[in-house]
Structure formats: structure tokens, C-alpha cells
Amino acid sequence: MTRRGTLALATTALLLLAGTAHAQRASLAVGVASPISDFSNGASSGFDIAFHVRTDPIIGPFPLRIEIGYDQFPGKGAVSSTALSSQAVSVTGDFGSIFYWAAGPGYYQTTAKGTILGHQVTDQLQYFGTQAALGVYIPVFRWNGFLEVSAVKLYEPGFNLVYVPVRFGIRL
């Protein structure tokens, strides 16, 4: 399945699930993402964008957060750029009225473009991964905003692929 098909399918599923799961709030966030460990050998810090839908409590007192994201990393060496799209579902909770957490599994697709012996190559891979996020709610004029830091781990045998997005967002 192509990246566009996967994104269209995930977006449709997100919208359908959001309606049936009684979505409580949606948010849009942008920020920076920094690769660490083995991922930093072929990528530099880039940008991150994510769309979240948070449901009413489903698992006991915990709501779910459904996320669609996109990250773009400039490359290093033979890699000219790496794009990463993600679909994730997290259990989330609040620490009082100011802080929150989210953690759960996800499905990630990468497209790395580069040059090998003068030839342009594109490498597309899929990964299962996990993410964990900590955030703080902040008021932004009349809207409810948030600042969040996450850690995302992609599972690939023999490699430690981790990146850290830092996002600022607004609840829609």
C-alpha cells in the first residue's frame, strides 16, 4: 500500500473512530523532532506535525488518544532526507489539572532518500513502535494549548531507532 493510501485509510479510520468513541477534543500540534542514538547517524533535527483526537474514558478512567503524525528530517552523509509518517493509539491520563501523560503503540512508515555511487535511491520501511509523552496544558488567549515532549522508539533488530519530538499545540 502506498504512503498516500495508508494515510488516507488512517485518516478515515481516525474520523470514524472519533465519532463512535465520543471524541472529547481534537488538537493540532507542530514542533521539532530530534533523532537520537543510531537514527542520528543518518538524520538531523527536523520538523514534526501531529493531529490528535482524545476520547472519553474508555479503559477504566483512562481516555485514548488517537494520533496521526508526520516528521521530516534533513539527512546526513549519503542520506538526503528521511520522512516518517505515524499512526498511534495511546492511553492517556492527567496529573491534576496542569500535566498529562500518554503512552502506547504505533505503526510508522519511513522514506529515506539518498545517493549511492551517484544514483538516487529511495528506501521505504515500516516499523512497529511505542511512544511515551509528557505534557503541560497552557492557556493561549481564549484557547487551551499544550507543550509536549515525547520519545518514540521504532523496533528494528540490531538498530536503536529513537527520536524525540517537542510539540506546541492547540485544542480545536
N, C-alpha and C positions, 0 to 999 in steps of 0.2 A: 504494500500500500504506500502511496506517495505521501510526502510530508503534508501536502495540502489536504489530501483525503483524510489523513489521520487527524489533522487539526479541525477540519470540518466535522468529522464524526465526534470528536471530543467536545467541541463547542455545542453541537446539537444535544449530546448526552447531558452536558452540564446544564443547559437550559431546561431540558425535560426533567432532570432530577431535581433541579432547584424548585420547580413548580410543585412536584409531588412531595418533596421533603420539607415543604413550607419554609422556603428561604426567608431568613430573618433580615439579612443585609448582604449587600454586594459591595465590593470595593475594587478600586484600581490603584495599582502601585507601580512606581518606577524607581530605579536606583542604579547602583553599580554592583558588579559581581567580580570577585577576585578568585582566580584559580589558585589552589594550594597543592602541595605535595607533587605527585607525578604529573598532574594536569598542568601545573605551571611551567613544565618544560617546553610545551608547545603552544601556550596561550598566555596572553597578557590580560590585565583587568579590562573589563568591558561594561556594557550596559545590561540592565535587567528590566523587564516589564512583566507584570502579573495581574491577572483578573481572578478575584476570589468570590466565592459565594459561601456564606455561613448559614447553616440550617438551625432550626430549633433543636433543643436537646434530643438526641436520638439514642445514644448509647448511655443509658443511665442519665446522669446530669450533664453529660458532655455532648456539645454540638459537633457536627462535622464541618470541615472547611474543604471545599472543592476548589481546585486551583488549575488554571491554565497559564503557562508562563513561556517566555521567550528570552533567551540570553544570547548576546553576540560578543565574541571575544576576538580581538586582533591576534594574529599569530606571531610566532617566533620561529626563526630559522626557516626551514623548508615549508612550514605551515603558514599560509597567508591569513586564514581566519577559521574560526570554529563557531558554528551556530548551534544552539541547543534549544529544543522545544520540550515542554514538560506538561504532564497531566498528573496531578497528585490528589490524594484524599487524605486528610489529616483529622485526627481527633484534636479538639481544642478546648481550652479552659481558661478561666480568668483567675488572676491573683488579686483579689479585691476589685476595685473599680478602675484601676490605672494600668495594670500589667496583664499580659496574656501569654499563653504558650500554645504551640501547635506541633504535632509530630505525626508522621505517617509515611506510608509507602507511595511510590510514584513510578511512572513509566516515562522514560526520557529518550529522545532521539537526537543524535548529533550528526552534523555535516561538517567535516573538516576539509578545507580546500588547501592545496599546496602544490609544490613543484618538485618533481623527482627527475633528475637528469634532463632538465629542460622541458619536461612535459607536465601539463596541468593535470592534476588528479583530484578526484573528489571521493572521500571515504565516508559512507553513511553507516552508522551503527545504532543499535537500540540497546538500552540498558534498563534494568530494574534498579531502583534506588530507594533511599529513605531521606527524609528531611526532618529537621527539627528547627523550630523558630521561637524566639523570644521577642516580645514587642511591648510597646508602651503606647497608650492612647493619648493623643494630644489634641486640644481644641485648635481649629483653624478657622477663624472668623465664625461663621454660622455652621460650619460642618464639623464632623468628627473625623479627625485624622489619626494617623498612627505612624510610628517609626519602628521598623522591624529588622532584626538581624537573624539570618538563617545559616544553617550548614547543610549542604546537600552532598550525599555520598552515593556515587554510582558504582554498582558492583560489576567488576571486570577482574577475572582471575589474573593474578600477577601484577596488577596495577592498583594504585591508590588514587582514584579519581574523585577529588573533592573540590567544591567551590563554595564561596561564601557570598551570598547576595545581601546587600544592605538596601532596604527599600523605604521610601516615604510614600504613603498612600492616603486616599480619601475614601470614606464610605459614601457610596452613591445612594 
